[in-house]
Amino acid sequence: MKRTITLFMGLFLSAFAFGQTDVLLERWTFANDNLTDTLVEYASDLNLEATMGTMGGTSAISMKNGASTMAAQAQGWDNGMNNKAWRIVLNSTGYENIKLSSKQQSGGSDAGPRDFKVQVKIGDAGTWTDISAGNYEVANDWTTGALTNKQLPAICNNQPLVYIRWVLRSNFDINGNTLTSLGKTKIDDILVTGDVATGISEISPDIARVYPNPSVGNLHIESKNLIQRLEILNNNGMKVSEIQVNNFNCLLQTELSAGLYNLVIYFDDQHLPVCKRIVIE
């Protein structure tokens, strides 16, 4: 990966204010009858590329009637204990106290899986970890398997790559029989929220400006606060560059390879660092 960076600095002053807490980071409600609904419906600035899906070898996802509008449905959950799961990806940089909500339904004439648990994994190299009180059952309704503001562990705080999954914890269907490949289950109304983390907050136009974004490599960074340094992290959270600034605005010229990055802007001790998802084309 190329890492050549040139920095041009100047002065910029305007009025800014800090952001908010209890932020909706991701949401899927599957409002439409098409597979584009597997793309995130609402996302914070760091999660615009988020998707949901399955893992472990289930069938393809289809869209069926949900808790309110539509829902994602899949079959092929047989022999899936500790392996087959619904899965989403989250960038929680700048946030803590992450909470998860969702609704699930299994059953009907093709009885689906009954027993699930929520697990998280940090980065591609992490291991799946059970969350506290994360075991639950699903039935042929939208209430038995509903999770509301389920607290995720502290390891999920302020991380560029968090995997969350709803994984089978048995091979039984809702009737207590062995799951078959025809068993169906649905998921709907997935929401992930978080609080602005102590010591870092996600960037917003009220704090600083980074533009254009996406960019071919030239980024303008402006703030009323004195910028001391910049860090660029790749999509796996690895630091690829660190630049000293000591000014209020700068033109950052990069030769980074095309992709997604996190730009962390550090000020003095009186101001929280901020983070911005940037796209290099």
Secondary structure, 3 states (H helix, E strand, C coil): CCCCEEEEEECCCCCCCCCCCCEEEEEECCCCCCHHHHECCEECHHHCCCEEEEECCCCCCEEEECCCCEEEEECCCCCCCCCCEEEEEECCCCEEEEEEEEEEEEECCECCECEEEEEEEECCCCCCEEEEEEEEECCCCCCCCCEEEEECCHHHCCCCCEEEEEEECCCEECCCCECCCCCCEEEEEEEEEEEECCCCEECCCCCEEEECCCECCEEEEEEEEEEEEEEEECCCCCEEEEEEEEEEEEEEEECCCCEEEEEEEECCCCCCCEEEEEEEC
